Amino acid sequence: MEKTSKIWMDGGFVDWDDAKVHVLAHGLNYGTGVFEGIRVYETSDGLAIFRLKEHVKRLLDGCKVMCFDLPYTAEEVTEAIKETVRINKKVDYVKPCVFLCGEAVGLNPINVPVKFTITAIYLGSYLGKEAQEKGATLITSSWFRPWNLASPAGAKVNGIYVTSCLAKREAVTRGANEAVMLNAQGNVAECSGENIFIYKRGKLYTPKTADSILEGITRNSIMEIASDLGYDVIETEISRIDMYTADEVFMTGTAAEITNATKIDDRIIGDGKPGKVGRELADKYADVVRGKDPRYEKWLDRL
């Protein structure tokens, strides 16, 4: 990650090093916050933010889930994100975050003030170029994906990502790129920061939103693109055996984009190389986000 010069905080810009909160901020101590990750791409007509409207909608939905009273409209949030991209140089990733910033000790978040920040950075390849080009290695984590009975699993809530961090750490310490997390039923939910797809018997499968996954915006994009390319896309339960015996497995996420998995729990997936379908979808997605396919221009907010 490369830091930039300015961070948007509650309606104005501050220098990177001055973007601070108190050590007793409720969001820091209890994870009471929601956030988004949004990609920015170079196109032939300048920078474009991918699916900004959908990301803003999900951020505001997360605020509703957490009962945050955010004093900004969707239009104001959208413009603030654009301003943050414009004012900084070399930006490819934006992270808006809404969290309880009041100095409060205790689990009661009522009447604790809300802070809204927007940070723009250069992230680069989240899982690394080698994983993107040759395929990633995954493990099944011993940590389960938080499920709907115990957490707001369908929202990007800061505190939920503690489990994702533990799963990711487990993967890295075991020499893998990423971790698959199971849900309460023992089925595949998602990875620590990505949704997952398998290709088997000529069809694409991905877990349902009710399976305690985050309804990823990249996931949604790939489902639509794949359908447009003629693939059957089915939302259903996926077992570990389904995953191990799939012809192809790939992950989707704003940071990771489209990354094929070629090895899971010491088992080779397919022929051990990125599969034809995953490569086709990754190539098409790369064209879409860079404005090379006019059919998906609706997904681009150009600056």
C-alpha positions as CSV (number, residue, x, y, z in Angstrom):
1,M,0.0,0.0,0.0
2,E,1.2,3.5,-0.8
3,K,-0.2,6.4,1.2
4,T,-1.5,9.5,-0.4
5,S,-1.6,13.1,0.7
6,K,-5.2,13.9,1.7
7,I,-8.0,12.0,3.6
8,W,-11.6,13.2,3.7
9,M,-13.0,13.5,7.2
10,D,-16.5,14.7,8.0
11,G,-16.8,17.1,5.1
12,G,-13.2,18.3,4.6
13,F,-9.7,17.2,3.8
14,V,-6.9,16.7,6.3
15,D,-3.3,15.6,5.7
16,W,-2.7,11.9,5.9
17,D,-0.7,12.1,9.1
18,D,-3.4,14.3,10.8
19,A,-6.2,11.8,10.3
20,K,-6.5,10.6,13.9
21,V,-9.0,9.5,16.5
22,H,-8.9,9.0,20.2
23,V,-7.7,5.7,21.6
24,L,-11.1,5.3,23.3
25,A,-13.0,5.7,20.0
26,H,-15.9,3.2,20.2
27,G,-15.2,1.9,16.7
28,L,-11.5,1.1,17.6
29,N,-12.4,-0.7,20.8
30,Y,-15.5,-2.6,19.7
31,G,-15.5,-2.7,15.9
32,T,-18.6,-0.6,15.5
33,G,-18.1,0.6,11.9
34,V,-18.9,-0.2,8.3
35,F,-16.7,0.3,5.3
36,E,-16.4,-0.3,1.6
37,G,-13.5,-1.0,-0.8
38,I,-13.9,0.5,-4.3
39,R,-11.5,0.2,-7.3
40,V,-10.5,3.0,-9.5
41,Y,-9.2,2.2,-13.0
42,E,-7.4,3.9,-15.8
43,T,-9.4,4.1,-19.0
44,S,-8.8,5.7,-22.4
45,D,-11.0,8.6,-21.2
46,G,-9.3,9.1,-17.8
47,L,-10.0,7.6,-14.4
48,A,-13.2,5.7,-13.7
49,I,-14.6,4.4,-10.4
50,F,-16.2,1.0,-10.8
51,R,-19.8,0.5,-9.6
52,L,-19.6,3.5,-7.3
53,K,-23.4,3.7,-6.9
54,E,-23.7,0.1,-5.7
55,H,-20.8,0.6,-3.2
56,V,-22.4,3.7,-1.8
57,K,-25.8,1.9,-1.5
58,R,-24.2,-1.0,0.4
59,L,-22.3,1.5,2.7
60,L,-25.6,3.2,3.5
61,D,-27.3,-0.1,4.0
62,G,-24.6,-1.1,6.4
63,C,-25.2,2.1,8.3
64,K,-28.9,1.2,8.5
65,V,-28.0,-2.3,9.8
66,M,-25.8,-0.7,12.5
67,C,-28.3,2.0,13.3
68,F,-25.8,4.8,12.4
69,D,-27.3,8.2,11.7
70,L,-25.1,9.3,8.8
71,P,-25.8,13.0,8.0
72,Y,-25.1,12.7,4.3
73,T,-27.2,11.7,1.3
74,A,-26.1,9.1,-1.2
75,E,-25.3,11.9,-3.7
76,E,-23.1,13.7,-1.1
77,V,-21.2,10.5,-0.3
78,T,-20.8,9.8,-4.0
79,E,-19.3,13.3,-4.7
80,A,-17.1,13.1,-1.6
81,I,-15.6,9.9,-2.9
82,K,-15.0,11.4,-6.3
83,E,-13.4,14.5,-4.7
84,T,-11.0,12.3,-2.7
85,V,-9.9,10.5,-5.8
86,R,-9.4,13.8,-7.7
87,I,-7.3,15.4,-5.0
88,N,-4.9,12.6,-4.6
89,K,-2.3,11.2,-7.1
90,K,-1.8,7.5,-8.1
91,V,-5.0,6.1,-6.7
92,D,-6.5,2.7,-7.5
93,Y,-8.5,2.0,-4.4
94,V,-10.9,4.0,-2.2
95,K,-12.0,3.0,1.3
96,P,-14.9,5.0,2.9
97,C,-15.5,4.1,6.5
98,V,-18.3,5.1,8.9
99,F,-17.6,4.3,12.6
100,L,-18.5,5.4,16.1
101,C,-15.7,7.8,17.1
102,G,-16.9,9.0,20.5
103,E,-14.8,8.3,23.6
104,A,-17.0,5.7,25.2
105,V,-16.3,2.6,27.3
106,G,-19.1,0.1,27.2
107,L,-21.2,-1.9,24.8
108,N,-24.0,0.6,24.5
109,P,-23.5,2.6,21.3
110,I,-26.5,4.8,21.6
111,N,-25.7,8.5,21.4
112,V,-22.0,7.9,20.5
113,P,-21.0,10.3,17.6
114,V,-20.4,9.0,14.1
115,K,-17.3,9.8,12.0
116,F,-17.1,9.4,8.3
117,T,-13.7,9.1,6.5
118,I,-12.7,8.4,2.9
119,T,-9.2,7.2,2.2
120,A,-7.7,6.8,-1.3
121,I,-4.6,4.8,-1.8
122,Y,-2.6,2.8,-4.4
123,L,-3.1,-0.8,-3.5
124,G,-1.9,-2.7,-6.6
125,S,-2.4,-6.4,-6.9
126,Y,-4.0,-7.6,-3.6
127,L,-3.0,-11.2,-3.9
128,G,0.1,-10.6,-5.9
129,K,0.8,-10.8,-9.6
130,E,2.0,-14.4,-9.4
131,A,-1.3,-15.6,-7.9
132,Q,-3.2,-13.7,-10.5
133,E,-1.2,-15.1,-13.4
134,K,-0.5,-18.6,-12.2
135,G,-3.3,-19.2,-9.8
136,A,-3.6,-19.0,-6.0
137,T,-3.1,-21.6,-3.3
138,L,-5.9,-21.9,-0.7
139,I,-6.5,-23.6,2.5
140,T,-9.7,-24.3,4.4
141,S,-9.5,-22.2,7.5
142,S,-10.2,-23.5,11.0
143,W,-12.1,-20.3,11.5
144,F,-15.7,-20.3,10.4
145,R,-17.4,-17.5,8.5
146,P,-19.6,-15.6,11.0
147,W,-23.2,-16.6,10.3
148,N,-26.5,-14.7,10.2
149,L,-27.7,-15.8,13.6
150,A,-24.6,-14.5,15.4
151,S,-23.7,-11.4,13.3
152,P,-24.8,-9.1,10.5
153,A,-22.9,-11.3,8.0
154,G,-24.4,-9.6,5.0
155,A,-23.0,-6.1,5.8
156,K,-19.3,-5.0,5.7
157,V,-19.1,-4.4,9.5
158,N,-15.6,-3.7,10.8
159,G,-15.8,-6.1,13.7
160,I,-16.7,-9.1,11.6
161,Y,-13.4,-8.9,9.8
162,V,-11.5,-9.9,12.9
163,T,-12.4,-13.5,11.9
164,S,-11.3,-12.8,8.3
165,C,-7.9,-11.5,9.6
166,L,-7.4,-14.7,11.6
167,A,-8.3,-16.8,8.6
168,K,-5.9,-14.8,6.3
169,R,-3.1,-15.1,8.9
170,E,-3.7,-18.8,9.1
171,A,-3.4,-19.1,5.3
172,V,-0.2,-17.0,5.0
173,T,1.5,-18.8,7.9
174,R,0.7,-22.1,6.1
175,G,2.2,-20.9,2.8
176,A,-1.1,-20.2,1.1
177,N,-2.4,-17.0,-0.6
178,E,-5.9,-17.2,0.8
179,A,-8.3,-19.0,3.2
180,V,-11.7,-20.6,2.4
181,M,-14.2,-20.1,5.3
182,L,-17.0,-22.5,5.9
183,N,-20.4,-21.5,7.3
184,A,-22.4,-23.0,10.3
185,Q,-23.6,-25.9,8.1
186,G,-20.1,-26.8,7.0
187,N,-20.5,-25.6,3.5
188,V,-18.3,-23.2,1.6
189,A,-19.2,-19.6,2.4
190,E,-16.4,-17.3,1.0
191,C,-12.7,-16.5,1.4
192,S,-11.4,-14.1,3.9
193,G,-12.0,-11.2,1.6
194,E,-13.5,-12.7,-1.6
195,N,-16.5,-14.6,-2.9
196,I,-15.9,-17.9,-4.5
197,F,-17.1,-19.7,-7.6
198,I,-16.6,-23.2,-8.9
199,Y,-17.0,-24.4,-12.5
200,K,-18.2,-28.0,-12.7
201,R,-20.0,-30.1,-15.4
202,G,-20.3,-27.0,-17.7
203,K,-22.0,-24.7,-15.1
204,L,-20.9,-22.0,-12.7
205,Y,-21.9,-22.3,-9.0
206,T,-21.5,-19.8,-6.2
207,P,-22.9,-19.8,-2.6
208,K,-26.2,-18.1,-2.0
209,T,-26.4,-14.9,0.0
210,A,-28.3,-16.8,2.7
211,D,-25.2,-18.9,3.3
212,S,-23.7,-16.2,5.4
213,I,-21.7,-14.5,2.6
214,L,-21.3,-10.9,1.8
215,E,-23.2,-10.1,-1.4
216,G,-20.1,-9.0,-3.3
217,I,-20.4,-6.3,-6.0
218,T,-17.7,-8.0,-8.0
219,R,-19.6,-11.3,-7.5
220,N,-22.7,-9.7,-8.9
221,S,-20.7,-8.3,-11.8
222,I,-19.2,-11.6,-12.7
223,M,-22.6,-13.3,-12.5
224,E,-24.0,-10.9,-15.0
225,I,-21.0,-11.0,-17.3
226,A,-21.0,-14.8,-17.2
227,S,-24.7,-15.0,-18.0
228,D,-24.1,-12.6,-20.9
229,L,-21.4,-14.9,-22.2
230,G,-23.8,-17.8,-22.2
231,Y,-22.9,-19.5,-18.9
232,D,-25.5,-21.0,-16.5
233,V,-24.8,-19.4,-13.1
234,I,-26.4,-21.1,-10.1
235,E,-26.5,-19.9,-6.5
236,T,-26.5,-23.0,-4.3
237,E,-24.9,-24.8,-1.4
238,I,-21.3,-25.8,-2.1
239,S,-19.5,-28.5,-0.1
240,R,-15.8,-28.9,0.3
241,I,-16.0,-32.0,-1.9
242,D,-17.7,-29.9,-4.6
243,M,-14.8,-27.5,-4.4
244,Y,-12.1,-30.1,-4.4
245,T,-13.5,-31.9,-7.4
246,A,-14.4,-28.8,-9.5
247,D,-12.9,-28.3,-12.9
248,E,-12.1,-24.7,-11.9
249,V,-12.3,-22.5,-8.8
250,F,-11.9,-18.8,-8.8
251,M,-12.4,-15.9,-6.3
252,T,-14.0,-12.5,-6.9
253,G,-13.5,-9.3,-5.0
254,T,-12.9,-5.6,-5.4
255,A,-9.3,-5.9,-4.2
256,A,-8.5,-9.4,-5.6
257,E,-10.6,-8.8,-8.8
258,I,-10.7,-12.3,-10.5
259,T,-8.1,-14.7,-9.2
260,N,-8.1,-18.4,-10.1
261,A,-7.3,-21.0,-7.4
262,T,-5.2,-23.9,-8.6
263,K,-4.6,-25.7,-5.3
264,I,-6.8,-26.1,-2.2
265,D,-5.8,-28.1,0.9
266,D,-2.9,-29.8,-1.0
267,R,-5.4,-30.9,-3.7
268,I,-4.7,-29.8,-7.3
269,I,-7.8,-28.2,-8.9
270,G,-8.4,-29.2,-12.5
271,D,-5.0,-29.5,-14.2
272,G,-3.3,-27.2,-11.8
273,K,-3.4,-24.2,-14.1
274,P,-5.9,-21.3,-14.3
275,G,-8.9,-22.6,-16.1
276,K,-10.4,-21.5,-19.4
277,V,-13.6,-20.1,-17.9
278,G,-11.8,-18.3,-15.1
279,R,-9.3,-16.8,-17.6
280,E,-12.1,-15.8,-20.0
281,L,-14.1,-14.0,-17.2
282,A,-11.0,-12.3,-15.8
283,D,-10.1,-11.0,-19.3
284,K,-13.6,-9.8,-19.9
285,Y,-13.8,-8.2,-16.4
286,A,-10.5,-6.4,-17.1
287,D,-12.0,-4.9,-20.3
288,V,-15.2,-3.9,-18.6
289,V,-13.6,-2.0,-15.7
290,R,-11.4,-0.2,-18.1
291,G,-14.2,1.0,-20.3
292,K,-13.5,-1.3,-23.3
293,D,-17.0,-2.8,-23.5
294,P,-19.8,-0.2,-23.9
295,R,-22.4,-2.7,-22.8
296,Y,-21.2,-2.1,-19.2
297,E,-20.6,1.6,-19.3
298,K,-23.4,2.0,-16.7
299,W,-21.0,0.6,-14.1
300,L,-18.4,3.3,-14.6
301,D,-18.4,6.7,-12.9
302,R,-15.9,8.7,-14.9
303,L,-14.0,11.6,-13.3
